[in-house]
Amino acid sequence: MSWTTALVAGTQIVAARQASAAGEYNQAVFNRNAEVKEQEAQIVKQNTEYQIAQFDRKFAALQGQTRTAVLKSGATLEGSGLRILRFNAEEAEREKKMIEYNSKIKQSRLYEEANFARMKGQIARQNARVAEIGYYAQAGTSLLTSGDFTSSRSSTPQTFNLTYDNYNPPR
């Protein structure tokens, strides 16, 4: 084996290790992005709880003002006054349900983005594995075609045809 063959094979092995390290790093970045999205979803949930509490406080004040206005006008809390208070309560419930619904939509979107980030990380890691194997195969091919490791029965160098399509990683 000549020194150039050893250099080429060594370079390919270093490249394989770098591809593996890059894949691990990219996967870690995508996993971190997923964690951030999940944290954002938790913040949306907490913000919704706060918004509903604020809404309830403001609604209670509104109902108090309405009750005071009805009583101040000389009417009783029967008939029209009661209908106004009931209508306000029904509207408040619809508004709270809308706030909760919008919050759940935002949370679902953020959790879905987190899932996609994790999938991207897995794909990046898998692509790095394929590249790593390709570099190792190139190193092996360099060593095998140098003439020192070929079989005495065959003068044809051995090669590897490793592509993304024909590589199925173990699960």
Buried (B, 14 or more C-beta within 10 A) or exposed (E): EEEEBEEBBEBBBEBBEBBBEBBBEBBEBBBEBBEBBBEBBEEBBEEBEEBBEEBEEEBEEEBEEBBEEBEEEEEEEEEEBEEBBEEBEEEBEEEBEEBBEEBBEBBEBBBEBBEBBBEBBEBBBBBBBBBBBBBBBBBBBBBBBBEEEBEEEEEEEEEEEBEEEEEEEEE
